[in-house]
Amino acid sequence: MYFVTAPFFLRWYYPKVTFNKSRKDRKIYLTFDDGPIPEVTPFILDTLAEHQIKATFFCVGENIEKNRAIYDRILAEGHQVGNHTYNHLRGWDTDDSVYLDNIAKCQQLTGTILFRPPYARAKKSQLNVLYEQYEVVFWDVLSGDFDAQISPEKCYQNVIRHVKNGSIIVFHDNIKAMPRVSYALPKVITYLKAKGYDFGVL
């Protein structure tokens, strides 16, 4: 089970987390989790380049090390990067010291001020340490592209039905998301441009 939009109780439980940016500005923020990988990330980068927009990539450290050229391309093309742990760890299931060390290992590769916990699952004890160094970023629109039970069209509809000023939108550059992100991302960008949205980086 997952929520396409961030529910009130999640915002209440994590009051210091960034779920969206200013609602005053007609701007949205595309974000991509889990890469970089050769099967998906280049397609995303090509799509962003075609539309001349920038995005934020929350990268997994071991994928950076395996695919350094793709990571370098993300940076070279002007996109922002965030820390998504070194091994895509679920904070709820991980000892605090192990979790924080894993994030620090990824940080050696990214040098970023942005962190997003995989699965949005991190203990308050972990986050209380992380707040001192990072802006912890969740989202307010989850595309569902990781969900093999939904159609590519449903993934697209998840985004356009819930997006609003300041929305932080999540897609994934992982293999299981490819059928949906390859369909939905270009259509989402085209739709949002037609609605007058600008695209920002976190």
GUMAR-869801 format. One record per residue: residue in three letters; x, y, z negated of N, C-alpha, C in turn; residue number from 1. Coordinates in pm, 1 decimal, always signed. Layout:
REM residues N
(rec 'ala' (X Y Z) (X Y Z) (X Y Z) NUM)
...
END
This chain:
REM residues 202
(rec 'met' (+84.0 -120.2 +0.0) (+0.0 +0.0 +0.0) (+86.9 +124.4 +0.0) 1)
(rec 'tyr' (+47.0 +223.3 +78.9) (+119.1 +350.7 +78.5) (+19.2 +461.8 +108.6) 2)
(rec 'phe' (+56.6 +581.5 +71.2) (-28.8 +697.6 +91.1) (+26.0 +779.6 +208.4) 3)
(rec 'val' (-60.1 +810.0 +305.5) (-17.3 +891.8 +418.9) (+16.9 +1033.1 +372.8) 4)
(rec 'thr' (-60.1 +1084.9 +276.6) (-28.7 +1214.8 +217.2) (+5.2 +1195.9 +69.7) 5)
(rec 'ala' (+89.7 +1282.5 +17.7) (+133.1 +1270.1 -120.9) (+16.6 +1299.8 -215.5) 6)
(rec 'pro' (-27.2 +1203.5 -296.7) (-140.7 +1226.4 -385.2) (-104.9 +1315.5 -503.3) 7)
(rec 'phe' (-206.7 +1370.6 -565.6) (-185.8 +1462.3 -677.6) (-103.9 +1398.9 -788.1) 8)
(rec 'phe' (-132.6 +1272.4 -821.1) (-64.6 +1212.1 -935.7) (+85.6 +1196.6 -910.3) 9)
(rec 'leu' (+124.2 +1177.7 -783.9) (+266.6 +1167.0 -752.4) (+335.1 +1302.1 -770.8) 10)
(rec 'arg' (+268.6 +1406.9 -727.3) (+322.5 +1542.2 -747.6) (+328.9 +1575.7 -897.0) 11)
(rec 'trp' (+231.9 +1530.2 -971.0) (+232.0 +1554.7 -1115.9) (+344.2 +1478.7 -1184.3) 12)
(rec 'tyr' (+366.8 +1354.6 -1142.5) (+468.4 +1270.3 -1206.4) (+609.3 +1318.4 -1173.3) 13)
(rec 'tyr' (+626.4 +1375.8 -1054.2) (+757.7 +1425.0 -1010.4) (+750.0 +1575.7 -985.1) 14)
(rec 'pro' (+738.4 +1657.3 -1087.4) (+714.5 +1800.9 -1067.7) (+832.0 +1876.6 -1005.2) 15)
(rec 'lys' (+952.7 +1821.8 -1013.5) (+1069.8 +1891.1 -959.2) (+1104.3 +1848.0 -816.2) 16)
(rec 'val' (+1028.3 +1753.4 -764.4) (+1054.7 +1702.8 -629.9) (+992.4 +1795.8 -525.8) 17)
(rec 'thr' (+1059.5 +1811.6 -411.3) (+1005.7 +1888.3 -299.1) (+916.5 +1798.2 -214.0) 18)
(rec 'phe' (+788.7 +1831.9 -205.0) (+695.0 +1757.7 -120.4) (+664.9 +1832.5 +8.6) 19)
(rec 'asn' (+673.5 +1962.5 +5.4) (+647.7 +2043.9 +125.4) (+716.4 +2178.2 +106.7) 20)
(rec 'lys' (+726.1 +2251.0 +213.4) (+780.2 +2386.1 +209.3) (+665.3 +2486.9 +212.1) 21)
(rec 'ser' (+697.1 +2613.1 +229.6) (+597.9 +2719.1 +219.5) (+478.0 +2695.1 +311.4) 22)
(rec 'arg' (+359.7 +2709.5 +254.2) (+238.2 +2697.3 +334.3) (+207.7 +2825.3 +412.0) 23)
(rec 'lys' (+284.3 +2929.8 +387.7) (+260.2 +3056.9 +455.4) (+314.0 +3056.6 +598.5) 24)
(rec 'asp' (+418.8 +2978.2 +621.2) (+484.8 +2979.7 +751.7) (+434.5 +2865.0 +838.9) 25)
(rec 'arg' (+408.8 +2894.7 +964.9) (+361.8 +2790.9 +1058.6) (+483.9 +2711.3 +1107.9) 26)
(rec 'lys' (+538.5 +2636.8 +1017.5) (+660.5 +2561.0 +1043.9) (+648.0 +2424.3 +978.4) 27)
(rec 'ile' (+697.3 +2322.4 +1047.3) (+698.8 +2188.0 +990.6) (+841.7 +2134.0 +996.1) 28)
(rec 'tyr' (+862.5 +2024.9 +923.4) (+996.4 +1968.6 +905.2) (+992.6 +1819.6 +935.2) 29)
(rec 'leu' (+1048.2 +1781.1 +1048.8) (+1060.3 +1640.6 +1083.9) (+1177.6 +1579.4 +1010.4) 30)
(rec 'thr' (+1155.0 +1462.8 +949.0) (+1263.3 +1392.3 +882.0) (+1262.3 +1246.1 +925.6) 31)
(rec 'phe' (+1380.2 +1184.7 +922.6) (+1398.0 +1046.3 +966.5) (+1482.1 +972.5 +862.8) 32)
(rec 'asp' (+1430.8 +858.4 +817.4) (+1495.6 +780.5 +712.8) (+1558.5 +653.2 +767.2) 33)
(rec 'asp' (+1670.0 +613.4 +707.8) (+1728.2 +478.2 +715.9) (+1841.5 +461.8 +815.8) 34)
(rec 'gly' (+1860.4 +550.2 +910.6) (+1965.5 +532.1 +1010.3) (+2101.7 +575.3 +957.3) 35)
(rec 'pro' (+2194.1 +595.0 +1049.1) (+2178.2 +581.8 +1195.1) (+2199.1 +437.5 +1241.9) 36)
(rec 'ile' (+2121.3 +400.1 +1344.4) (+2140.6 +269.6 +1407.8) (+2131.6 +286.8 +1559.0) 37)
(rec 'pro' (+2201.6 +201.7 +1634.8) (+2206.3 +221.5 +1780.8) (+2074.7 +192.5 +1850.5) 38)
(rec 'glu' (+1988.5 +110.6 +1789.9) (+1864.1 +72.2 +1856.2) (+1759.2 +182.4 +1857.0) 39)
(rec 'val' (+1768.4 +279.9 +1765.9) (+1661.5 +378.1 +1750.8) (+1711.3 +522.4 +1748.5) 40)
(rec 'thr' (+1816.3 +549.1 +1672.7) (+1859.1 +687.6 +1651.4) (+1890.3 +762.2 +1780.8) 41)
(rec 'pro' (+1958.8 +702.6 +1878.3) (+1983.3 +777.3 +2002.4) (+1854.7 +819.4 +2073.6) 42)
(rec 'phe' (+1752.6 +734.3 +2071.0) (+1624.1 +772.7 +2130.0) (+1567.8 +895.3 +2059.6) 43)
(rec 'ile' (+1572.5 +895.3 +1927.3) (+1521.8 +1010.2 +1852.2) (+1601.1 +1134.9 +1886.8) 44)
(rec 'leu' (+1731.5 +1123.2 +1890.8) (+1815.3 +1239.1 +1923.5) (+1788.1 +1289.2 +2064.5) 45)
(rec 'asp' (+1769.8 +1198.3 +2157.4) (+1737.3 +1239.2 +2295.0) (+1603.9 +1313.7 +2299.0) 46)
(rec 'thr' (+1505.9 +1263.9 +2223.9) (+1374.1 +1327.1 +2220.9) (+1382.7 +1467.2 +2160.9) 47)
(rec 'leu' (+1454.7 +1480.3 +2051.1) (+1471.4 +1611.6 +1988.5) (+1544.8 +1707.3 +2081.6) 48)
(rec 'ala' (+1647.0 +1657.6 +2150.3) (+1723.2 +1742.9 +2242.3) (+1636.5 +1789.2 +2359.2) 49)
(rec 'glu' (+1553.1 +1698.8 +2408.7) (+1464.1 +1733.3 +2520.7) (+1371.6 +1848.5 +2482.5) 50)
(rec 'his' (+1327.2 +1849.3 +2359.5) (+1235.0 +1952.6 +2312.9) (+1304.9 +2068.2 +2242.7) 51)
(rec 'gln' (+1437.7 +2060.2 +2234.2) (+1520.4 +2166.9 +2175.3) (+1476.9 +2199.8 +2032.4) 52)
(rec 'ile' (+1463.5 +2094.4 +1951.2) (+1429.1 +2114.0 +1810.7) (+1526.9 +2036.9 +1722.2) 53)
(rec 'lys' (+1535.2 +2080.0 +1597.2) (+1625.0 +2019.2 +1500.1) (+1543.7 +1946.5 +1393.6) 54)
(rec 'ala' (+1608.6 +1851.7 +1327.6) (+1541.5 +1771.2 +1226.1) (+1641.3 +1736.3 +1116.8) 55)
(rec 'thr' (+1593.0 +1662.3 +1017.3) (+1675.4 +1621.5 +904.5) (+1676.6 +1469.4 +897.1) 56)
(rec 'phe' (+1795.6 +1412.1 +889.2) (+1814.4 +1267.3 +886.7) (+1864.4 +1225.4 +748.9) 57)
(rec 'phe' (+1783.9 +1146.4 +678.4) (+1825.5 +1090.6 +550.1) (+1892.8 +956.0 +579.0) 58)
(rec 'cys' (+2024.5 +957.1 +570.7) (+2106.2 +846.4 +620.0) (+2146.6 +749.5 +508.3) 59)
(rec 'val' (+2152.9 +623.4 +545.6) (+2202.5 +518.3 +457.8) (+2352.7 +504.6 +479.8) 60)
(rec 'gly' (+2428.9 +505.3 +371.6) (+2574.3 +510.1 +383.1) (+2634.2 +398.0 +464.7) 61)
(rec 'glu' (+2588.5 +275.1 +443.6) (+2647.9 +164.1 +518.1) (+2616.9 +175.2 +667.5) 62)
(rec 'asn' (+2504.4 +236.8 +703.2) (+2475.2 +257.3 +845.1) (+2562.6 +366.8 +904.5) 63)
(rec 'ile' (+2596.9 +466.2 +824.1) (+2692.1 +567.4 +871.2) (+2825.0 +501.8 +905.2) 64)
(rec 'glu' (+2872.1 +417.1 +815.7) (+3002.5 +353.3 +837.8) (+3001.5 +259.4 +957.6) 65)
(rec 'lys' (+2888.8 +193.1 +981.4) (+2878.9 +101.0 +1094.8) (+2862.9 +174.5 +1227.0) 66)
(rec 'asn' (+2806.6 +296.0 +1221.8) (+2770.2 +368.9 +1344.2) (+2818.1 +513.2 +1338.0) 67)
(rec 'arg' (+2946.3 +528.8 +1316.7) (+3003.0 +662.1 +1294.1) (+2981.6 +754.3 +1412.6) 68)
(rec 'ala' (+2989.1 +702.2 +1533.3) (+2973.2 +789.0 +1651.7) (+2832.4 +847.8 +1657.5) 69)
(rec 'ile' (+2732.6 +769.1 +1619.5) (+2595.5 +820.8 +1620.6) (+2578.9 +924.9 +1510.8) 70)
(rec 'tyr' (+2634.9 +898.5 +1394.7) (+2629.0 +996.5 +1285.1) (+2695.5 +1126.8 +1327.3) 71)
(rec 'asp' (+2810.2 +1116.2 +1392.1) (+2880.3 +1236.8 +1439.2) (+2794.9 +1312.5 +1540.9) 72)
(rec 'arg' (+2719.9 +1239.7 +1620.9) (+2631.6 +1305.4 +1717.9) (+2520.7 +1382.5 +1645.5) 73)
(rec 'ile' (+2463.8 +1324.6 +1539.7) (+2362.5 +1395.4 +1461.1) (+2414.7 +1531.4 +1417.0) 74)
(rec 'leu' (+2534.7 +1531.0 +1363.7) (+2594.7 +1655.8 +1315.6) (+2627.5 +1749.6 +1430.8) 75)
(rec 'ala' (+2684.5 +1694.4 +1537.2) (+2727.5 +1777.3 +1649.5) (+2610.1 +1848.0 +1716.4) 76)
(rec 'glu' (+2492.0 +1787.0 +1710.8) (+2375.4 +1845.8 +1775.7) (+2295.8 +1936.5 +1682.6) 77)
(rec 'gly' (+2352.9 +1964.4 +1565.5) (+2296.3 +2068.3 +1479.4) (+2188.6 +2024.4 +1384.1) 78)
(rec 'his' (+2175.6 +1894.7 +1361.5) (+2075.8 +1845.4 +1268.2) (+2132.3 +1841.7 +1126.2) 79)
(rec 'gln' (+2041.7 +1839.7 +1029.0) (+2079.6 +1830.6 +888.8) (+2082.3 +1683.5 +848.0) 80)
(rec 'val' (+2162.9 +1652.1 +746.9) (+2164.1 +1516.0 +694.2) (+2136.0 +1518.1 +544.5) 81)
(rec 'gly' (+2078.6 +1408.2 +497.0) (+2052.8 +1389.4 +355.5) (+2102.2 +1252.8 +311.7) 82)
(rec 'asn' (+2114.0 +1235.3 +182.1) (+2161.1 +1111.1 +120.3) (+2040.2 +1020.4 +95.4) 83)
(rec 'his' (+2050.6 +893.2 +140.7) (+1941.8 +796.7 +122.9) (+1994.9 +669.0 +56.7) 84)
(rec 'thr' (+2095.3 +685.7 -27.6) (+2172.7 +581.4 -95.8) (+2264.3 +509.8 +4.1) 85)
(rec 'tyr' (+2358.9 +435.7 -49.8) (+2452.4 +363.3 +37.0) (+2390.7 +235.0 +91.2) 86)
(rec 'asn' (+2308.8 +167.6 +9.6) (+2253.4 +36.8 +50.0) (+2100.5 +32.6 +51.6) 87)
(rec 'his' (+2035.7 +148.9 +60.2) (+1888.8 +154.6 +61.8) (+1830.1 +87.3 -62.2) 88)
(rec 'leu' (+1876.1 +130.1 -178.2) (+1833.3 +70.1 -303.9) (+1700.3 +125.8 -352.3) 89)
(rec 'arg' (+1623.7 +41.1 -416.6) (+1499.0 +80.2 -480.4) (+1531.1 +115.2 -626.1) 90)
(rec 'gly' (+1518.1 +241.3 -660.8) (+1560.0 +287.1 -792.6) (+1488.1 +218.5 -907.1) 91)
(rec 'trp' (+1359.1 +189.0 -889.7) (+1281.1 +124.5 -995.6) (+1340.0 -10.8 -1035.1) 92)
(rec 'asp' (+1405.7 -76.5 -939.9) (+1456.4 -212.0 -963.1) (+1606.9 -215.7 -989.2) 93)
(rec 'thr' (+1667.7 -99.4 -1008.3) (+1812.9 -91.3 -1015.9) (+1856.5 -21.0 -1143.8) 94)
(rec 'asp' (+1956.8 -76.3 -1208.9) (+2014.1 -11.7 -1326.8) (+2060.1 +129.8 -1292.5) 95)
(rec 'asp' (+2039.9 +220.9 -1385.0) (+2069.0 +361.5 -1356.3) (+2212.2 +382.1 -1308.6) 96)
(rec 'ser' (+2308.6 +323.8 -1377.3) (+2449.2 +347.1 -1341.5) (+2480.1 +291.6 -1203.1) 97)
(rec 'val' (+2422.3 +176.8 -1170.1) (+2444.2 +117.0 -1037.8) (+2381.7 +205.9 -930.2) 98)
(rec 'tyr' (+2262.1 +254.7 -957.1) (+2191.0 +339.3 -860.4) (+2267.0 +469.0 -835.6) 99)
(rec 'leu' (+2308.9 +534.2 -941.2) (+2379.1 +662.1 -927.7) (+2514.5 +644.2 -860.6) 100)
(rec 'asp' (+2583.1 +533.8 -889.0) (+2711.5 +506.8 -822.5) (+2690.1 +482.9 -673.3) 101)
(rec 'asn' (+2580.1 +417.0 -637.8) (+2550.3 +389.6 -498.5) (+2522.7 +518.8 -422.5) 102)
(rec 'ile' (+2452.2 +609.8 -486.4) (+2426.1 +740.9 -426.2) (+2556.8 +817.9 -409.4) 103)
(rec 'ala' (+2642.0 +811.2 -510.5) (+2770.9 +881.0 -503.0) (+2855.9 +826.4 -388.0) 104)
(rec 'lys' (+2846.1 +697.0 -362.9) (+2922.2 +636.9 -252.4) (+2873.9 +691.6 -118.3) 105)
(rec 'cys' (+2742.8 +706.6 -105.0) (+2687.7 +765.9 +17.0) (+2726.5 +913.1 +26.9) 106)
(rec 'gln' (+2728.7 +979.5 -87.0) (+2759.7 +1122.4 -89.2) (+2899.7 +1150.9 -36.6) 107)
(rec 'gln' (+2990.5 +1058.5 -55.0) (+3125.9 +1074.9 -1.3) (+3125.4 +1084.6 +150.9) 108)
(rec 'leu' (+3022.0 +1029.4 +212.0) (+3010.1 +1032.4 +357.8) (+2927.1 +1150.8 +406.5) 109)
(rec 'thr' (+2828.7 +1193.9 +328.1) (+2736.4 +1296.8 +375.6) (+2768.0 +1437.3 +324.5) 110)
(rec 'gly' (+2813.8 +1448.4 +200.8) (+2843.1 +1580.4 +143.6) (+2724.5 +1674.5 +147.4) 111)
(rec 'thr' (+2605.6 +1622.9 +121.0) (+2482.4 +1699.3 +136.3) (+2426.2 +1741.6 +1.1) 112)
(rec 'ile' (+2332.1 +1834.6 +3.7) (+2261.6 +1871.0 -119.5) (+2122.5 +1809.5 -122.5) 113)
(rec 'leu' (+2089.1 +1726.9 -21.8) (+1956.1 +1667.7 -10.0) (+1960.5 +1519.1 -43.7) 114)
(rec 'phe' (+1864.0 +1473.3 -120.0) (+1852.7 +1331.0 -151.2) (+1707.4 +1287.8 -142.3) 115)
(rec 'arg' (+1684.8 +1173.4 -80.8) (+1551.8 +1111.6 -77.8) (+1565.9 +965.9 -123.8) 116)
(rec 'pro' (+1494.3 +929.2 -231.2) (+1502.9 +790.6 -277.2) (+1429.7 +696.9 -183.3) 117)
(rec 'pro' (+1491.8 +585.9 -143.0) (+1420.4 +486.8 -62.2) (+1292.1 +442.0 -131.4) 118)
(rec 'tyr' (+1189.1 +426.5 -52.2) (+1056.6 +383.3 -97.9) (+990.3 +484.6 -191.9) 119)
(rec 'ala' (+1048.5 +601.9 -209.3) (+1001.3 +699.2 -308.8) (+994.4 +635.3 -447.1) 120)
(rec 'arg' (+1088.1 +547.3 -475.6) (+1088.0 +474.3 -602.0) (+1217.3 +504.0 -676.9) 121)
(rec 'ala' (+1209.5 +595.5 -769.3) (+1323.1 +626.9 -854.7) (+1271.7 +655.1 -994.6) 122)
(rec 'lys' (+1346.6 +613.0 -1094.5) (+1309.1 +637.1 -1233.5) (+1333.3 +783.4 -1269.1) 123)
(rec 'lys' (+1255.2 +833.4 -1364.2) (+1276.6 +970.3 -1410.0) (+1416.8 +987.9 -1467.2) 124)
(rec 'ser' (+1468.7 +885.2 -1532.9) (+1603.9 +893.9 -1589.6) (+1707.9 +911.6 -1480.1) 125)
(rec 'gln' (+1685.7 +849.9 -1364.5) (+1776.9 +867.1 -1250.9) (+1762.6 +1006.3 -1190.6) 126)
(rec 'leu' (+1637.8 +1046.9 -1170.7) (+1614.1 +1177.0 -1108.7) (+1662.8 +1291.5 -1196.1) 127)
(rec 'asn' (+1652.2 +1277.5 -1325.6) (+1697.4 +1385.4 -1414.1) (+1845.7 +1413.4 -1396.6) 128)
(rec 'val' (+1921.9 +1311.2 -1364.0) (+2064.2 +1330.7 -1332.1) (+2079.9 +1390.3 -1192.8) 129)
(rec 'leu' (+2003.5 +1340.3 -1098.7) (+2016.6 +1382.9 -959.0) (+1974.5 +1527.8 -938.0) 130)
(rec 'tyr' (+1877.2 +1575.7 -1016.0) (+1832.6 +1714.5 -1001.2) (+1947.2 +1814.2 -1021.6) 131)
(rec 'glu' (+2048.2 +1774.6 -1095.0) (+2159.6 +1865.1 -1122.0) (+2245.3 +1888.9 -997.8) 132)
(rec 'gln' (+2238.6 +1798.1 -902.7) (+2325.3 +1806.3 -784.3) (+2248.8 +1819.0 -652.9) 133)
(rec 'tyr' (+2125.4 +1770.3 -651.0) (+2052.4 +1760.8 -525.1) (+1915.6 +1828.8 -531.2) 134)
(rec 'glu' (+1867.5 +1867.7 -413.1) (+1724.4 +1888.8 -395.6) (+1666.7 +1752.6 -359.0) 135)
(rec 'val' (+1578.0 +1699.7 -443.3) (+1517.2 +1568.8 -418.3) (+1391.8 +1590.9 -334.2) 136)
(rec 'val' (+1388.3 +1526.6 -218.5) (+1285.3 +1553.5 -118.2) (+1199.4 +1429.3 -95.1) 137)
(rec 'phe' (+1068.8 +1443.1 -112.2) (+975.4 +1339.5 -70.1) (+911.2 +1386.0 +61.2) 138)
(rec 'trp' (+780.1 +1398.2 +66.2) (+711.5 +1438.5 +189.1) (+565.9 +1465.6 +156.3) 139)
(rec 'asp' (+495.1 +1524.0 +250.9) (+349.1 +1529.5 +236.2) (+276.5 +1466.3 +354.0) 140)
(rec 'val' (+349.8 +1415.0 +453.2) (+288.1 +1337.6 +560.8) (+378.7 +1218.9 +593.6) 141)
(rec 'leu' (+326.8 +1099.2 +571.1) (+400.8 +975.8 +599.0) (+339.4 +912.3 +723.2) 142)
(rec 'ser' (+418.0 +900.0 +828.7) (+363.4 +853.6 +956.5) (+315.4 +709.5 +951.1) 143)
(rec 'gly' (+375.9 +627.8 +866.0) (+342.8 +485.6 +864.0) (+409.5 +406.9 +974.7) 144)
(rec 'asp' (+510.6 +463.3 +1038.3) (+575.2 +395.0 +1150.7) (+643.9 +264.4 +1110.6) 145)
(rec 'phe' (+671.4 +247.0 +982.2) (+733.7 +124.3 +931.3) (+632.5 +9.2 +919.5) 146)
(rec 'asp' (+505.1 +38.9 +933.4) (+398.0 -56.3 +908.2) (+360.5 -128.7 +1037.4) 147)
(rec 'ala' (+401.6 -253.9 +1048.7) (+375.4 -330.3 +1170.6) (+227.3 -362.2 +1188.5) 148)
(rec 'gln' (+145.2 -337.1 +1086.0) (+2.5 -366.9 +1093.3) (-78.0 -254.6 +1159.6) 149)
(rec 'ile' (-15.1 -140.1 +1183.6) (-88.2 -31.3 +1248.5) (-39.1 -13.6 +1391.6) 150)
(rec 'ser' (-124.8 +41.7 +1473.6) (-90.7 +63.7 +1614.0) (-6.3 +190.1 +1628.8) 151)
(rec 'pro' (+66.6 +203.1 +1738.1) (+136.9 +328.1 +1765.1) (+43.4 +449.3 +1765.2) 152)
(rec 'glu' (-78.2 +431.7 +1818.4) (-173.1 +542.8 +1819.5) (-214.1 +580.9 +1677.3) 153)
(rec 'lys' (-233.7 +483.6 +1590.3) (-267.9 +512.8 +1451.3) (-154.6 +589.3 +1383.5) 154)
(rec 'cys' (-32.3 +554.3 +1412.4) (+83.1 +626.9 +1359.8) (+77.2 +772.8 +1401.8) 155)
(rec 'tyr' (+49.9 +797.5 +1528.4) (+35.6 +934.0 +1579.4) (-77.1 +1007.9 +1508.7) 156)
(rec 'gln' (-191.4 +941.1 +1493.9) (-306.4 +1004.2 +1429.7) (-279.2 +1034.2 +1282.1) 157)
(rec 'asn' (-203.3 +947.0 +1214.7) (-167.2 +972.9 +1075.4) (-102.2 +1109.9 +1059.9) 158)
(rec 'val' (-19.6 +1145.2 +1155.3) (+52.5 +1272.5 +1146.2) (-38.4 +1388.8 +1181.9) 159)
(rec 'ile' (-102.0 +1384.6 +1297.3) (-172.9 +1504.9 +1343.2) (-296.9 +1534.4 +1259.6) 160)
(rec 'arg' (-351.6 +1433.7 +1192.8) (-469.9 +1457.1 +1109.9) (-436.3 +1522.6 +975.9) 161)
(rec 'his' (-311.8 +1513.2 +932.6) (-277.0 +1559.8 +799.0) (-175.1 +1672.9 +796.8) 162)
(rec 'val' (-113.0 +1703.9 +909.9) (-9.2 +1806.4 +911.5) (-69.1 +1943.7 +883.9) 163)
(rec 'lys' (+7.3 +2027.0 +815.7) (-31.8 +2165.3 +790.4) (+96.2 +2247.4 +773.5) 164)
(rec 'asn' (+81.5 +2377.2 +758.1) (+198.8 +2461.8 +740.2) (+288.6 +2407.3 +630.3) 165)
(rec 'gly' (+416.9 +2400.4 +658.8) (+514.0 +2358.3 +559.4) (+527.2 +2209.2 +540.3) 166)
(rec 'ser' (+454.3 +2129.6 +618.7) (+459.0 +1984.6 +600.3) (+598.2 +1927.4 +625.2) 167)
(rec 'ile' (+636.8 +1834.6 +539.7) (+754.7 +1751.4 +560.0) (+703.6 +1615.1 +606.6) 168)
(rec 'ile' (+738.4 +1578.9 +729.1) (+687.0 +1458.9 +795.0) (+796.3 +1352.2 +797.3) 169)
(rec 'val' (+758.9 +1228.7 +765.8) (+856.4 +1118.9 +765.9) (+831.0 +1022.2 +880.2) 170)
(rec 'phe' (+936.5 +1003.6 +960.7) (+949.4 +890.5 +1051.7) (+1071.8 +811.1 +1006.9) 171)
(rec 'his' (+1096.6 +698.9 +1073.2) (+1211.2 +615.5 +1037.6) (+1292.7 +581.9 +1162.4) 172)
(rec 'asp' (+1423.9 +584.5 +1148.0) (+1506.8 +529.2 +1254.0) (+1559.1 +393.8 +1205.3) 173)
(rec 'asn' (+1463.5 +298.1 +1199.9) (+1498.7 +158.5 +1176.9) (+1426.3 +72.8 +1280.5) 174)
(rec 'ile' (+1469.4 -51.1 +1291.5) (+1422.6 -134.8 +1402.3) (+1272.7 -160.8 +1395.5) 175)
(rec 'lys' (+1219.6 -188.0 +1276.3) (+1077.2 -222.1 +1269.9) (+987.2 -103.7 +1304.0) 176)
(rec 'ala' (+1040.1 +17.0 +1292.9) (+960.5 +135.9 +1326.0) (+959.0 +167.0 +1475.2) 177)
(rec 'met' (+1050.3 +109.9 +1551.7) (+1071.2 +152.7 +1690.4) (+944.8 +149.9 +1776.2) 178)
(rec 'pro' (+860.9 +47.2 +1772.0) (+742.1 +49.4 +1858.8) (+650.6 +168.3 +1832.0) 179)
(rec 'arg' (+643.8 +211.2 +1708.2) (+554.4 +321.6 +1672.5) (+622.5 +457.9 +1687.0) 180)
(rec 'val' (+747.7 +469.5 +1643.2) (+813.4 +599.8 +1652.3) (+838.5 +636.7 +1798.2) 181)
(rec 'ser' (+867.1 +538.4 +1882.8) (+893.9 +569.2 +2023.8) (+770.1 +621.8 +2094.0) 182)
(rec 'tyr' (+653.1 +577.4 +2048.9) (+526.8 +626.2 +2104.3) (+484.3 +757.1 +2039.4) 183)
(rec 'ala' (+487.4 +760.2 +1906.5) (+426.3 +871.6 +1834.2) (+510.6 +998.3 +1833.5) 184)
(rec 'leu' (+641.9 +985.7 +1821.5) (+724.3 +1105.0 +1805.1) (+710.4 +1203.5 +1920.7) 185)
(rec 'pro' (+725.4 +1162.3 +2046.1) (+709.8 +1261.1 +2154.7) (+571.3 +1325.1 +2156.2) 186)
(rec 'lys' (+468.0 +1244.9 +2128.9) (+332.1 +1298.6 +2128.2) (+310.7 +1395.5 +2012.5) 187)
(rec 'val' (+366.2 +1363.9 +1896.1) (+355.5 +1454.4 +1781.2) (+421.0 +1588.2 +1811.8) 188)
(rec 'ile' (+540.0 +1583.1 +1867.8) (+611.7 +1707.6 +1898.7) (+531.7 +1790.9 +1998.4) 189)
(rec 'thr' (+483.2 +1727.2 +2103.4) (+404.9 +1798.7 +2203.9) (+280.0 +1861.0 +2143.0) 190)
(rec 'tyr' (+211.8 +1785.7 +2058.3) (+90.6 +1834.4 +1992.4) (+121.9 +1954.2 +1902.8) 191)
(rec 'leu' (+225.6 +1941.6 +1820.1) (+257.3 +2048.8 +1725.5) (+304.6 +2175.1 +1797.5) 192)
(rec 'lys' (+379.3 +2157.6 +1904.0) (+420.3 +2274.6 +1983.3) (+297.4 +2345.7 +2040.6) 193)
(rec 'ala' (+203.1 +2268.3 +2091.0) (+82.5 +2328.2 +2148.8) (+0.6 +2401.8 +2043.8) 194)
(rec 'lys' (+11.4 +2359.8 +1917.9) (-58.8 +2424.7 +1807.8) (+18.3 +2542.7 +1749.4) 195)
(rec 'gly' (+134.4 +2571.6 +1808.4) (+208.6 +2689.7 +1766.9) (+302.8 +2671.4 +1649.4) 196)
(rec 'tyr' (+336.1 +2545.8 +1617.9) (+429.2 +2521.8 +1507.2) (+574.2 +2537.7 +1551.8) 197)
(rec 'asp' (+655.0 +2590.7 +1462.3) (+800.1 +2586.8 +1476.8) (+853.3 +2467.7 +1397.4) 198)
(rec 'phe' (+976.3 +2429.3 +1426.4) (+1038.0 +2314.1 +1361.1) (+1160.7 +2360.0 +1284.8) 199)
(rec 'gly' (+1169.9 +2321.4 +1157.9) (+1281.4 +2363.0 +1075.5) (+1359.2 +2243.7 +1022.6) 200)
(rec 'val' (+1476.4 +2271.0 +966.5) (+1554.1 +2169.9 +895.0) (+1552.4 +2203.4 +746.7) 201)
(rec 'leu' (+1564.5 +2101.1 +666.4) (+1561.2 +2119.8 +521.5) (+1695.8 +2174.5 +471.5) 202)
END
